[in-house]
């Protein structure tokens, strides 16, 4: 899941980013409304965690522009005001959820995950091809009933490939969906991660390289 955090309180923003990354999400951050607005409209995010009172461009404007663009991105709006009127106004702008500060981090994670599920086409609770099964909720992978221990990035790559249901996924899309804005598109990151993922999954090979296009899953 790819998440953008737009929050001008740096300590809070950095804490949220660290926590979401520990949960296995690819997270970008902006501390200013204008920059956050540009990032949200240029990159396809599953969820934007958006402070309402931002310098530069107000959170309401960012939210309204995302909604009017028709993007599938879901918006979790944060605000220091917890009044019902403020919450109703935020949801009226088009926010998908609303969380007043201060908040419990576990609740934030739960809400981000719930919104992330709504941002993508409905997928079965467990993704499976052949004898390989991936459970997104439990963050677990098995092959022929045997647990496969994957890193967060390996898990993310496999999840994207399985969700594509045999469709070809390019290296660029994998970088966009699994890594964050700091990933260098000219590195061998995806190729190296794919090598270790294939090794851990074992034989018969599950992931096929489509020369010039990307990767797809499917047992021969």
Backbone as ProteinMPNN parsed JSONL, in Angstrom:
{"seq_chain_A": "XXXXXXXXXXXXXXXXXXXXXXXXXXXXXXXXXXXXXXXXXXXXXXXXXXXXXXXXXXXXXXXXXXXXXXXXXXXXXXXXXXXXXXXXXXXXXXXXXXXXXXXXXXXXXXXXXXXXXXXXXXXXXXXXXXXXXXXXXXXXXXXXXXXXXXXXXXXXXXXXXXXXXXXXXXXXXXXXXXXXXXXXXXXXXXXXXXXXXXXXXXXXXXXXXXXXXXXXXXXX", "coords_chain_A": {"N_chain_A": [[0.841, -1.189, 0.0], [0.55, 2.216, -0.835], [1.174, 5.263, 0.692], [0.567, 8.69, 1.434], [1.628, 11.139, 3.643], [0.591, 14.198, 4.751], [1.426, 16.708, 6.654], [2.021, 19.421, 8.768], [3.158, 19.556, 11.287], [6.092, 18.561, 12.166], [7.264, 16.619, 13.945], [5.082, 15.004, 14.6], [4.327, 14.171, 12.033], [6.64, 12.742, 11.214], [6.652, 10.695, 13.112], [4.29, 9.339, 12.481], [4.917, 8.489, 9.881], [7.137, 6.777, 10.368], [5.87, 4.815, 11.896], [3.888, 3.773, 10.132], [5.52, 2.758, 8.136], [6.747, 0.719, 9.532], [4.638, -0.975, 9.594], [4.707, -2.045, 7.148], [4.039, -0.477, 4.956], [4.472, 1.61, 2.032], [5.634, 4.782, 2.306], [5.344, 8.254, 1.769], [6.182, 11.673, 2.57], [5.085, 15.013, 3.298], [5.57, 18.323, 4.433], [4.234, 20.601, 3.904], [1.515, 22.412, 2.487], [1.404, 23.16, -0.305], [3.421, 21.61, -1.537], [2.539, 19.061, -0.769], [0.082, 18.999, -2.09], [0.886, 18.944, -4.775], [2.296, 16.478, -4.822], [0.243, 14.687, -4.204], [-1.406, 14.887, -6.405], [0.168, 14.17, -8.548], [1.3, 11.628, -8.112], [0.066, 8.294, -7.79], [-1.588, 7.462, -5.034], [-2.71, 5.153, -2.523], [-3.833, 5.913, -0.107], [-4.216, 9.1, 1.417], [-3.034, 10.676, 4.181], [-4.136, 13.388, 5.687], [-3.538, 16.508, 6.999], [-5.74, 19.016, 8.072], [-5.43, 21.816, 8.49], [-3.213, 23.342, 6.868], [-0.16, 25.016, 5.88], [0.286, 27.158, 3.029], [-1.258, 25.557, 0.899], [-4.517, 24.827, 1.719], [-5.767, 22.006, 3.547], [-8.398, 21.324, 2.898], [-8.642, 22.171, 0.254], [-6.821, 20.492, -1.07], [-8.036, 18.007, -0.621], [-10.546, 18.39, -1.902], [-9.699, 18.741, -4.553], [-8.571, 16.251, -5.124], [-10.849, 14.636, -4.988], [-12.443, 15.744, -7.061], [-10.887, 15.081, -9.228], [-11.374, 12.466, -9.725], [-9.817, 10.433, -8.824], [-8.897, 7.289, -7.288], [-7.832, 7.472, -4.854], [-7.978, 7.466, -1.315], [-8.967, 9.575, 1.386], [-7.84, 10.37, 4.555], [-8.611, 12.542, 6.915], [-6.969, 14.71, 9.17], [-7.322, 16.624, 12.144], [-7.043, 19.272, 14.548], [-9.33, 19.962, 15.766], [-12.104, 18.505, 17.275], [-14.825, 18.692, 17.039], [-18.274, 17.979, 16.293], [-19.416, 19.474, 14.224], [-17.168, 20.323, 12.777], [-16.168, 17.884, 11.942], [-18.265, 16.962, 10.319], [-18.177, 18.905, 8.332], [-15.656, 18.414, 7.208], [-16.016, 15.823, 6.142], [-17.982, 16.43, 4.362], [-16.624, 17.805, 2.4], [-15.436, 15.812, 1.055], [-13.713, 14.025, 2.205], [-12.812, 10.707, 3.166], [-12.635, 9.645, 5.663], [-12.208, 10.663, 9.094], [-10.183, 11.942, 11.611], [-9.677, 13.097, 14.78], [-7.101, 14.998, 16.462], [-5.53, 14.587, 19.672], [-4.597, 11.229, 18.625], [-4.903, 7.642, 18.82], [-2.284, 5.574, 17.764], [-2.696, 2.949, 16.831], [-5.348, 3.052, 16.074], [-5.198, 4.834, 13.946], [-3.679, 3.299, 12.109], [-5.464, 1.167, 11.65], [-7.569, 2.517, 10.411], [-6.304, 3.55, 8.125], [-5.617, 1.165, 6.811], [-8.185, 0.13, 6.319], [-9.198, 2.086, 4.577], [-7.386, 1.776, 2.515], [-8.113, -0.689, 1.464], [-10.425, 0.015, 0.199], [-9.535, 1.572, -1.821], [-8.569, 0.111, -3.891], [-9.356, -2.368, -6.433], [-11.728, -4.873, -5.475], [-10.387, -7.594, -3.807], [-9.803, -11.083, -3.129], [-9.798, -12.271, 0.314], [-7.586, -13.879, 0.814], [-4.845, -14.224, -1.249], [-4.046, -16.328, -3.926], [-2.102, -18.559, -5.907], [-1.731, -21.515, -7.53], [0.015, -23.532, -5.288], [0.729, -21.517, -3.635], [0.006, -19.197, -1.155], [-1.077, -16.035, -0.01], [-1.718, -14.034, 2.704], [-2.968, -11.005, 3.245], [-3.954, -9.697, 5.551], [-2.865, -11.072, 7.75], [-0.268, -10.883, 7.122], [1.204, -12.995, 6.006], [2.793, -15.711, 4.221], [2.515, -18.745, 2.493], [3.736, -21.809, 1.082], [2.661, -24.684, -0.326], [1.679, -25.256, 2.167], [3.81, -24.677, 3.784], [5.444, -22.242, 5.732], [6.672, -19.186, 4.411], [9.258, -17.04, 4.84], [9.347, -13.7, 4.365], [10.808, -10.508, 3.505], [9.607, -7.118, 4.089], [9.501, -5.746, 1.626], [9.741, -7.828, -0.241], [7.391, -9.194, 0.359], [5.53, -7.205, -0.338], [5.99, -6.96, -3.115], [5.256, -9.536, -4.022], [2.576, -9.518, -3.255], [1.483, -7.502, -4.919], [1.924, -8.663, -7.432], [0.403, -11.065, -7.267], [-2.124, -9.964, -6.908], [-2.526, -8.88, -9.38], [-3.361, -10.972, -10.879], [-2.244, -12.647, -12.914], [-1.694, -10.74, -14.794], [0.688, -8.586, -16.441], [3.143, -6.859, -14.631], [4.97, -3.956, -14.477], [8.426, -3.026, -13.781], [8.566, -0.372, -13.049], [5.998, 0.115, -12.064], [6.006, -1.592, -9.857], [7.965, -0.347, -8.299], [6.58, 1.993, -7.758], [4.338, 1.094, -6.313], [5.323, -0.381, -4.147], [7.688, 0.667, -3.074], [8.951, 3.92, -1.978], [8.988, 7.534, -2.531], [11.694, 7.978, -2.407], [12.989, 6.002, -3.726], [15.29, 5.041, -6.193], [14.754, 5.091, -9.57], [16.562, 4.059, -11.363], [18.065, 2.104, -10.247], [18.979, -1.313, -9.37], [17.114, -2.318, -7.706], [14.487, -3.522, -7.822], [15.002, -5.789, -9.407], [16.901, -7.186, -7.843], [15.421, -7.671, -5.512], [13.459, -9.298, -6.63], [14.975, -11.529, -7.333], [15.732, -12.596, -4.815], [13.202, -13.102, -3.791], [12.185, -15.044, -5.558], [13.976, -17.114, -5.006], [13.344, -17.734, -2.351], [10.722, -18.609, -2.636], [11.04, -20.916, -4.096], [10.954, -23.946, -6.15], [8.293, -25.347, -8.216], [9.007, -22.603, -10.483], [7.392, -19.548, -9.789], [7.191, -16.875, -10.562], [7.359, -15.156, -13.535], [9.514, -13.656, -15.92], [8.733, -11.17, -18.177], [10.082, -10.262, -20.971], [11.158, -6.989, -21.546], [8.825, -5.941, -20.586], [7.959, -6.631, -17.91], [6.901, -8.385, -15.024], [5.105, -11.417, -14.179], [2.793, -13.645, -12.532], [2.342, -17.189, -12.45], [1.964, -20.618, -12.778], [3.639, -23.0, -14.714]], "CA_chain_A": [[0.0, 0.0, 0.0], [1.316, 3.466, -0.924], [0.513, 6.272, 1.521], [1.172, 10.01, 1.543], [1.302, 11.871, 4.866], [0.765, 15.646, 4.594], [1.253, 17.213, 8.019], [3.061, 20.424, 8.996], [3.824, 19.298, 12.565], [7.11, 17.603, 11.714], [7.443, 15.503, 14.869], [3.934, 14.122, 14.421], [4.414, 13.58, 10.693], [7.72, 11.75, 11.184], [6.236, 9.551, 13.931], [3.298, 8.599, 11.692], [5.629, 7.843, 8.779], [7.907, 5.64, 10.896], [4.947, 3.771, 12.316], [3.262, 3.143, 8.965], [6.546, 1.959, 7.456], [6.904, -0.519, 10.318], [3.496, -1.817, 9.242], [4.945, -2.579, 5.812], [3.522, 0.403, 3.912], [5.388, 2.544, 1.37], [5.114, 6.064, 2.792], [5.991, 9.527, 1.463], [5.747, 12.7, 3.524], [5.249, 16.427, 2.974], [5.267, 19.172, 5.585], [3.689, 21.866, 3.402], [0.335, 22.188, 1.666], [1.653, 23.267, -1.742], [4.168, 20.422, -1.95], [1.654, 17.917, -0.603], [-0.913, 19.062, -3.156], [1.538, 18.475, -6.002], [2.58, 15.052, -4.699], [-1.018, 13.932, -4.205], [-2.017, 14.903, -7.732], [1.079, 13.601, -9.537], [1.538, 10.208, -7.819], [-1.141, 7.549, -7.404], [-1.533, 6.914, -3.678], [-3.91, 4.47, -2.045], [-4.398, 6.725, 0.978], [-3.528, 10.316, 1.836], [-3.314, 11.108, 5.557], [-4.086, 14.81, 5.365], [-3.864, 17.509, 8.007], [-6.664, 19.982, 7.479], [-4.915, 23.185, 8.58], [-1.863, 23.318, 6.316], [0.33, 26.255, 5.263], [0.434, 27.109, 1.57], [-2.538, 25.118, 0.345], [-5.309, 24.255, 2.805], [-6.127, 20.605, 3.371], [-9.698, 21.235, 2.231], [-8.417, 22.319, -1.184], [-6.187, 19.253, -1.545], [-9.062, 16.966, -0.597], [-11.539, 18.677, -2.944], [-9.086, 18.514, -5.865], [-8.46, 14.799, -5.31], [-12.195, 14.12, -5.248], [-12.903, 16.185, -8.379], [-10.071, 14.439, -10.265], [-11.861, 11.109, -9.94], [-8.819, 9.466, -8.359], [-9.375, 6.303, -6.317], [-7.158, 7.759, -3.582], [-8.852, 7.728, -0.176], [-8.429, 10.639, 2.221], [-8.069, 10.377, 6.001], [-8.322, 13.915, 7.319], [-6.61, 14.929, 10.56], [-7.536, 17.991, 12.579], [-6.951, 19.502, 15.988], [-10.692, 20.173, 16.266], [-12.87, 17.259, 17.279], [-16.256, 18.974, 17.128], [-19.105, 17.306, 15.302], [-19.58, 20.366, 13.081], [-15.931, 20.292, 12.007], [-16.102, 16.562, 11.327], [-19.255, 16.928, 9.247], [-17.687, 19.76, 7.254], [-14.553, 17.705, 6.549], [-16.567, 14.728, 5.351], [-18.739, 17.043, 3.278], [-15.677, 18.199, 1.354], [-15.107, 14.613, 0.3], [-12.828, 13.117, 2.948], [-13.415, 9.394, 3.386], [-12.645, 9.393, 7.105], [-11.847, 11.859, 9.846], [-9.59, 11.546, 12.879], [-9.221, 14.274, 15.542], [-5.878, 14.884, 17.26], [-4.562, 13.487, 19.5], [-5.233, 9.961, 18.279], [-4.134, 6.424, 19.101], [-1.66, 5.139, 16.515], [-3.346, 1.717, 16.371], [-6.576, 3.431, 15.376], [-4.784, 5.392, 12.66], [-3.3, 2.182, 11.234], [-6.675, 0.44, 11.281], [-8.336, 3.332, 9.459], [-5.553, 3.594, 6.867], [-5.775, -0.14, 6.157], [-9.565, 0.032, 5.841], [-9.324, 2.946, 3.404], [-6.584, 1.181, 1.456], [-8.894, -1.751, 0.826], [-11.44, 0.652, -0.642], [-8.873, 2.308, -2.904], [-8.177, -0.824, -4.931], [-10.42, -3.301, -6.754], [-11.948, -5.892, -4.459], [-9.575, -8.797, -3.948], [-10.147, -12.068, -2.104], [-9.038, -12.073, 1.552], [-6.316, -14.579, 0.663], [-4.441, -14.307, -2.654], [-3.443, -17.645, -4.132], [-1.813, -19.113, -7.224], [-1.182, -22.837, -7.288], [0.127, -23.871, -3.874], [1.204, -20.337, -2.917], [-1.066, -18.385, -0.579], [-0.652, -14.827, 0.692], [-2.791, -13.462, 3.521], [-2.576, -9.618, 3.54], [-4.31, -9.3, 6.914], [-1.929, -11.692, 8.692], [1.09, -10.661, 6.612], [1.835, -14.315, 5.952], [2.872, -16.393, 2.935], [2.829, -20.173, 2.596], [3.801, -22.578, -0.152], [2.368, -26.079, -0.007], [1.476, -25.331, 3.607], [5.032, -24.303, 4.501], [5.594, -20.794, 5.879], [7.771, -18.565, 3.682], [9.626, -15.815, 5.552], [9.701, -12.664, 3.405], [10.963, -9.145, 3.977], [8.445, -6.286, 3.751], [9.499, -5.445, 0.201], [9.429, -9.067, -0.945], [5.963, -9.433, 0.575], [4.807, -6.227, -1.13], [6.112, -7.326, -4.53], [4.438, -10.719, -4.265], [1.165, -9.124, -3.128], [1.101, -6.783, -6.137], [1.891, -9.621, -8.546], [-0.744, -11.961, -7.106], [-3.353, -9.185, -7.103], [-2.67, -8.626, -10.817], [-4.048, -12.166, -11.395], [-1.658, -13.091, -14.175], [-1.34, -9.599, -15.63], [2.08, -8.168, -16.376], [3.398, -5.681, -13.8], [6.288, -3.437, -14.832], [9.32, -2.655, -12.681], [8.187, 0.978, -12.634], [4.802, 0.03, -11.224], [6.402, -2.191, -8.589], [8.619, 0.718, -7.532], [5.559, 2.949, -7.325], [3.395, 0.513, -5.374], [5.955, -1.047, -2.998], [8.7, 1.536, -2.487], [8.457, 5.277, -1.794], [9.542, 8.518, -3.451], [13.152, 7.98, -2.316], [13.537, 4.906, -4.525], [15.93, 5.46, -7.436], [14.231, 4.255, -10.653], [17.636, 3.521, -12.191], [18.804, 1.088, -9.511], [18.572, -2.699, -9.616], [16.359, -2.697, -6.513], [13.415, -4.473, -8.13], [15.591, -7.043, -9.885], [17.518, -7.894, -6.716], [14.325, -8.163, -4.661], [12.822, -10.394, -7.349], [15.862, -12.694, -7.241], [15.619, -13.205, -3.483], [11.834, -13.604, -3.645], [12.096, -16.304, -6.307], [14.749, -18.129, -4.288], [12.605, -18.14, -1.155], [9.511, -19.342, -3.037], [11.47, -22.233, -4.552], [10.437, -24.525, -7.404], [8.475, -24.767, -9.549], [9.053, -21.143, -10.5], [6.079, -18.89, -9.76], [7.246, -15.546, -11.172], [7.932, -15.183, -14.882], [9.956, -12.385, -16.482], [8.252, -10.88, -19.53], [11.165, -9.403, -21.468], [10.765, -5.679, -22.03], [7.536, -5.498, -20.03], [7.89, -6.714, -16.459], [6.801, -9.702, -14.38], [3.768, -11.921, -13.905], [2.787, -14.921, -11.832], [1.624, -18.257, -13.118], [2.704, -21.863, -12.821], [3.584, -23.684, -16.022]], "C_chain_A": [[0.883, 1.248, 0.0], [0.524, 4.581, -0.242], [1.292, 7.575, 1.466], [0.687, 10.657, 2.835], [1.607, 13.349, 4.624], [0.411, 16.291, 5.925], [2.376, 18.195, 8.321], [3.715, 20.323, 10.369], [4.841, 18.176, 12.326], [7.256, 16.392, 12.637], [6.304, 14.496, 14.714], [4.016, 13.416, 13.08], [5.455, 12.468, 10.653], [7.358, 10.512, 11.992], [5.229, 8.691, 13.17], [3.982, 7.834, 10.565], [6.4, 6.624, 9.271], [6.984, 4.484, 11.261], [4.32, 3.041, 11.151], [4.27, 2.301, 8.19], [6.805, 0.666, 8.208], [5.779, -1.5, 10.018], [3.595, -2.35, 7.814], [4.439, -1.715, 4.678], [4.646, 1.236, 3.305], [4.847, 3.94, 1.624], [5.983, 7.228, 2.343], [5.444, 10.573, 2.419], [5.981, 14.087, 2.953], [4.824, 17.235, 4.185], [4.599, 20.492, 5.171], [2.548, 21.588, 2.429], [0.6, 22.206, 0.179], [2.385, 22.033, -2.264], [3.291, 19.18, -1.857], [0.598, 17.847, -1.685], [-0.33, 18.526, -4.457], [1.787, 16.971, -5.947], [1.308, 14.222, -4.827], [-1.636, 13.859, -5.587], [-1.14, 14.262, -8.804], [1.253, 12.095, -9.363], [0.244, 9.537, -7.378], [-0.923, 6.91, -6.027], [-2.827, 6.168, -3.366], [-4.623, 5.326, -1.009], [-3.543, 7.966, 1.193], [-3.982, 10.648, 3.251], [-3.067, 12.607, 5.563], [-4.489, 15.689, 6.543], [-4.752, 18.575, 7.358], [-6.076, 21.392, 7.427], [-3.451, 23.219, 8.167], [-1.449, 24.689, 5.805], [0.435, 26.075, 3.751], [-0.864, 26.799, 0.874], [-3.297, 24.393, 1.445], [-5.667, 22.805, 2.49], [-7.454, 20.417, 2.671], [-9.543, 21.302, 0.718], [-7.802, 21.06, -1.779], [-7.216, 18.143, -1.643], [-10.052, 17.168, -1.735], [-10.972, 18.402, -4.336], [-8.915, 17.024, -6.149], [-9.812, 14.199, -5.676], [-12.651, 14.48, -6.662], [-12.121, 15.536, -9.518], [-10.551, 13.032, -10.599], [-10.884, 10.036, -9.495], [-9.431, 8.512, -7.332], [-8.745, 6.516, -4.945], [-8.165, 8.081, -2.491], [-8.174, 8.711, 0.763], [-8.852, 10.45, 3.677], [-7.643, 11.75, 6.498], [-8.049, 13.993, 8.814], [-6.884, 16.384, 10.923], [-7.426, 18.094, 14.092], [-8.326, 19.701, 16.602], [-11.489, 18.884, 16.172], [-14.363, 17.476, 17.352], [-17.01, 18.253, 16.022], [-19.234, 18.158, 14.041], [-18.352, 20.332, 12.178], [-15.796, 18.972, 11.264], [-17.057, 16.455, 10.146], [-18.778, 17.748, 8.051], [-16.577, 19.065, 6.475], [-15.052, 16.579, 5.661], [-17.356, 15.272, 4.165], [-17.864, 17.473, 2.12], [-15.315, 17.006, 0.476], [-14.144, 13.682, 0.984], [-13.559, 11.8, 3.209], [-13.497, 9.045, 4.862], [-12.034, 10.61, 7.787], [-11.332, 11.427, 11.207], [-9.083, 12.782, 13.624], [-7.925, 13.971, 16.296], [-6.218, 15.201, 18.719], [-5.29, 12.174, 19.22], [-4.316, 8.804, 18.674], [-3.568, 5.904, 17.79], [-2.318, 3.874, 15.968], [-4.632, 2.027, 15.609], [-6.248, 4.024, 14.012], [-4.453, 4.28, 11.672], [-4.536, 1.445, 10.746], [-7.475, 1.205, 10.233], [-7.629, 3.427, 8.11], [-5.72, 2.282, 6.112], [-7.185, -0.289, 5.571], [-9.77, 0.877, 4.587], [-8.537, 2.38, 2.226], [-7.321, 0.078, 0.729], [-9.943, -1.173, -0.11], [-10.834, 1.35, -1.848], [-8.493, 1.421, -4.073], [-9.338, -1.76, -5.231], [-10.516, -4.405, -5.708], [-11.139, -7.146, -4.773], [-9.993, -9.791, -2.874], [-9.291, -11.867, -0.861], [-7.689, -12.764, 1.541], [-6.021, -14.69, -0.826], [-3.7, -15.62, -2.866], [-3.228, -17.929, -5.612], [-1.137, -20.452, -6.99], [-1.16, -23.149, -5.801], [0.675, -22.723, -3.036], [0.015, -19.516, -2.432], [-0.48, -17.211, 0.193], [-1.859, -14.229, 1.398], [-2.385, -12.04, 3.905], [-2.847, -9.215, 4.988], [-3.311, -9.835, 7.932], [-0.473, -11.493, 8.28], [1.868, -11.975, 6.543], [1.783, -14.886, 4.54], [3.204, -17.856, 3.192], [2.951, -20.761, 1.194], [3.68, -24.048, 0.208], [2.251, -26.262, 1.505], [2.672, -24.93, 4.434], [5.167, -22.786, 4.548], [6.821, -20.306, 5.115], [8.046, -17.215, 4.332], [10.134, -14.773, 4.559], [9.943, -11.328, 4.099], [9.724, -8.34, 3.577], [8.364, -6.02, 2.252], [9.18, -6.688, -0.62], [7.949, -9.384, -0.832], [5.138, -8.485, -0.305], [4.826, -6.547, -2.611], [5.215, -8.511, -4.855], [2.947, -10.375, -4.196], [0.68, -8.418, -4.391], [0.979, -7.747, -7.314], [0.693, -10.56, -8.455], [-2.062, -11.233, -7.359], [-3.599, -8.891, -8.579], [-3.282, -9.819, -11.542], [-3.554, -12.569, -12.793], [-1.303, -11.975, -15.121], [0.114, -9.217, -15.444], [2.195, -6.877, -15.563], [4.821, -5.211, -14.089], [7.121, -3.141, -13.586], [8.955, -1.279, -12.137], [6.968, 0.95, -11.72], [5.123, -0.595, -9.877], [7.102, -1.159, -7.71], [7.588, 1.674, -6.957], [4.676, 2.385, -6.226], [4.05, 0.028, -4.081], [6.99, -0.162, -2.305], [8.124, 2.934, -2.274], [9.199, 6.223, -2.725], [11.07, 8.554, -3.426], [13.802, 6.887, -3.161], [14.086, 5.443, -5.846], [15.457, 4.549, -8.571], [15.314, 3.613, -11.519], [18.473, 2.467, -11.46], [18.308, -0.304, -9.895], [17.715, -3.229, -8.464], [15.306, -3.762, -6.803], [13.99, -5.811, -8.548], [16.199, -7.858, -8.753], [16.442, -8.466, -5.79], [13.631, -9.346, -5.312], [13.668, -11.665, -7.26], [15.719, -13.384, -5.887], [14.226, -13.769, -3.246], [11.674, -14.944, -4.348], [12.815, -17.431, -5.563], [13.976, -18.639, -3.076], [11.348, -18.946, -1.506], [9.848, -20.741, -3.556], [10.834, -22.663, -5.86], [9.126, -25.264, -7.161], [8.357, -23.26, -9.519], [7.65, -20.555, -10.593], [6.068, -17.597, -10.563], [8.003, -15.618, -12.497], [8.35, -13.771, -15.296], [9.427, -12.258, -17.899], [9.204, -9.834, -20.098], [10.611, -8.099, -22.04], [9.492, -5.138, -21.426], [7.49, -5.537, -18.508], [7.81, -8.153, -15.977], [5.331, -10.097, -14.245], [3.876, -13.26, -13.196], [1.983, -15.937, -12.623], [2.493, -19.494, -13.187], [2.531, -22.513, -14.188], [3.025, -25.091, -15.856]], "O_chain_A": [[1.853, 1.324, 0.753], [-0.643, 4.812, -0.558], [2.523, 7.573, 1.453], [-0.515, 10.717, 3.095], [2.745, 13.711, 4.327], [-0.763, 16.406, 6.277], [3.55, 17.863, 8.158], [4.747, 20.957, 10.592], [4.488, 16.997, 12.29], [7.36, 15.262, 12.161], [6.532, 13.286, 14.699], [3.801, 12.207, 12.993], [5.196, 11.385, 10.128], [7.712, 9.397, 11.608], [5.303, 7.463, 13.207], [3.667, 6.669, 10.319], [6.326, 5.556, 8.664], [7.278, 3.324, 10.973], [4.225, 1.814, 11.17], [3.921, 1.252, 7.649], [7.055, -0.371, 7.594], [5.945, -2.711, 10.169], [2.684, -3.02, 7.328], [4.408, -2.169, 3.535], [5.642, 1.533, 3.965], [3.733, 4.259, 1.211], [7.202, 7.205, 2.509], [4.379, 10.392, 3.008], [6.944, 14.317, 2.222], [3.862, 16.896, 4.874], [4.422, 21.388, 5.997], [2.608, 20.642, 1.643], [0.079, 21.357, -0.545], [2.021, 21.477, -3.3], [3.298, 18.342, -2.758], [0.251, 16.761, -2.149], [-0.975, 17.747, -5.159], [1.519, 16.264, -6.919], [1.3, 13.18, -5.481], [-2.315, 12.886, -5.916], [-1.641, 13.855, -9.851], [1.343, 11.363, -10.349], [-0.572, 10.137, -6.678], [-0.172, 5.945, -5.886], [-3.895, 6.506, -3.876], [-5.847, 5.454, -1.022], [-2.314, 7.904, 1.158], [-5.167, 10.875, 3.494], [-1.924, 13.052, 5.457], [-5.62, 15.628, 7.024], [-4.519, 18.976, 6.218], [-6.216, 22.083, 6.418], [-2.557, 23.136, 9.009], [-2.296, 25.453, 5.342], [0.648, 24.966, 3.262], [-1.504, 27.691, 0.317], [-2.779, 23.448, 2.04], [-5.846, 22.427, 1.332], [-7.628, 19.453, 1.925], [-10.222, 20.584, -0.015], [-8.201, 20.612, -2.853], [-7.263, 17.42, -2.638], [-10.367, 16.222, -2.458], [-11.679, 17.889, -5.204], [-9.092, 16.583, -7.285], [-9.906, 13.355, -6.567], [-13.181, 13.633, -7.381], [-12.618, 15.443, -10.64], [-10.18, 12.471, -11.63], [-11.099, 8.853, -9.761], [-10.355, 8.873, -6.603], [-9.084, 5.822, -3.987], [-9.092, 8.864, -2.699], [-6.953, 8.688, 0.921], [-10.039, 10.379, 3.995], [-6.456, 12.078, 6.502], [-8.783, 13.428, 9.624], [-6.698, 17.277, 10.097], [-7.681, 17.133, 14.818], [-8.479, 19.62, 17.821], [-11.542, 18.249, 15.119], [-15.106, 16.554, 17.689], [-16.461, 17.957, 14.961], [-19.169, 17.64, 12.926], [-18.479, 20.315, 10.954], [-15.37, 18.935, 10.11], [-16.7, 15.92, 9.096], [-18.95, 17.342, 6.901], [-16.547, 19.111, 5.246], [-14.561, 16.401, 4.546], [-17.396, 14.658, 3.099], [-18.318, 17.502, 0.975], [-14.939, 17.162, -0.686], [-13.781, 12.648, 0.422], [-14.767, 11.783, 3.444], [-14.335, 8.239, 5.267], [-11.428, 11.467, 7.145], [-11.977, 10.629, 11.887], [-8.16, 13.447, 13.154], [-7.684, 12.837, 16.711], [-7.111, 16.008, 18.975], [-6.469, 12.033, 19.545], [-3.108, 8.978, 18.838], [-4.296, 5.801, 16.802], [-2.481, 3.745, 14.755], [-4.965, 1.36, 14.63], [-6.94, 3.749, 13.031], [-4.897, 4.316, 10.524], [-4.646, 1.131, 9.561], [-7.994, 0.616, 9.285], [-8.28, 3.389, 7.066], [-5.941, 2.287, 4.901], [-7.348, -0.778, 4.453], [-10.432, 0.444, 3.644], [-8.965, 2.49, 1.077], [-7.175, -0.079, -0.483], [-10.308, -1.803, -1.102], [-11.545, 1.684, -2.795], [-8.131, 1.922, -5.138], [-10.218, -1.939, -4.388], [-9.511, -4.817, -5.129], [-11.209, -7.684, -5.878], [-10.486, -9.39, -1.82], [-8.177, -11.351, -0.957], [-6.747, -12.299, 2.183], [-6.849, -15.192, -1.586], [-2.827, -15.982, -2.076], [-4.056, -17.587, -6.456], [-0.097, -20.524, -6.335], [-2.184, -23.047, -5.125], [1.042, -22.912, -1.876], [-0.877, -19.182, -3.212], [0.481, -17.361, 0.947], [-2.887, -13.952, 0.779], [-1.55, -11.863, 4.793], [-2.063, -8.477, 5.586], [-2.948, -9.131, 8.875], [0.444, -11.887, 9.002], [3.023, -12.058, 6.959], [0.87, -14.597, 3.766], [4.069, -18.17, 4.009], [2.342, -20.268, 0.245], [4.496, -24.587, 0.956], [2.666, -27.283, 2.054], [2.576, -24.847, 5.659], [5.022, -22.116, 3.525], [7.881, -20.931, 5.164], [7.172, -16.349, 4.371], [11.209, -14.93, 3.979], [9.36, -11.047, 5.146], [8.888, -8.825, 2.815], [7.28, -6.065, 1.671], [8.428, -6.611, -1.592], [7.321, -9.795, -1.808], [4.169, -8.903, -0.938], [3.807, -6.425, -3.292], [4.494, -8.492, -5.853], [2.153, -10.884, -4.987], [-0.412, -8.704, -4.881], [0.037, -7.654, -8.102], [0.036, -10.821, -9.463], [-2.994, -11.791, -7.939], [-4.739, -8.676, -8.991], [-3.683, -9.696, -12.7], [-4.34, -12.795, -13.712], [-0.674, -12.218, -16.152], [0.705, -9.496, -14.4], [1.443, -5.927, -15.778], [5.77, -5.985, -13.958], [6.59, -3.021, -12.482], [9.022, -1.038, -10.932], [6.911, 1.672, -10.724], [4.575, -0.177, -8.857], [6.857, -1.104, -6.505], [7.703, 2.113, -5.812], [4.298, 3.108, -5.304], [3.409, 0.022, -3.03], [7.151, -0.233, -1.087], [6.911, 3.111, -2.382], [9.945, 5.787, -3.602], [11.682, 9.108, -4.34], [15.025, 6.85, -3.297], [13.415, 6.213, -6.534], [15.73, 3.349, -8.541], [15.022, 2.724, -12.32], [19.475, 1.992, -11.992], [17.344, -0.45, -10.646], [17.604, -4.439, -8.271], [15.238, -4.78, -6.115], [13.522, -6.856, -8.098], [16.036, -9.078, -8.704], [16.544, -9.608, -5.341], [13.252, -10.296, -4.628], [13.124, -12.761, -7.125], [15.601, -14.608, -5.817], [14.074, -14.794, -2.581], [11.091, -15.874, -3.792], [12.324, -18.558, -5.501], [13.958, -19.84, -2.808], [10.958, -19.852, -0.769], [9.023, -21.65, -3.462], [10.251, -21.854, -6.583], [8.868, -25.747, -6.058], [7.695, -22.696, -8.648], [6.825, -21.014, -11.383], [5.057, -17.254, -11.176], [9.141, -16.085, -12.557], [7.625, -12.807, -15.052], [9.648, -13.14, -18.729], [9.132, -8.658, -19.74], [9.725, -8.101, -22.894], [9.104, -4.005, -21.71], [7.032, -4.584, -17.879], [8.541, -9.025, -16.446], [4.44, -9.248, -14.203], [4.91, -13.924, -13.248], [1.065, -15.589, -13.366], [3.645, -19.419, -13.613], [1.432, -22.567, -14.739], [2.9, -25.825, -16.836]]}, "name": "protein", "num_of_chains": 1, "seq": "XXXXXXXXXXXXXXXXXXXXXXXXXXXXXXXXXXXXXXXXXXXXXXXXXXXXXXXXXXXXXXXXXXXXXXXXXXXXXXXXXXXXXXXXXXXXXXXXXXXXXXXXXXXXXXXXXXXXXXXXXXXXXXXXXXXXXXXXXXXXXXXXXXXXXXXXXXXXXXXXXXXXXXXXXXXXXXXXXXXXXXXXXXXXXXXXXXXXXXXXXXXXXXXXXXXXXXXXXXXX"}
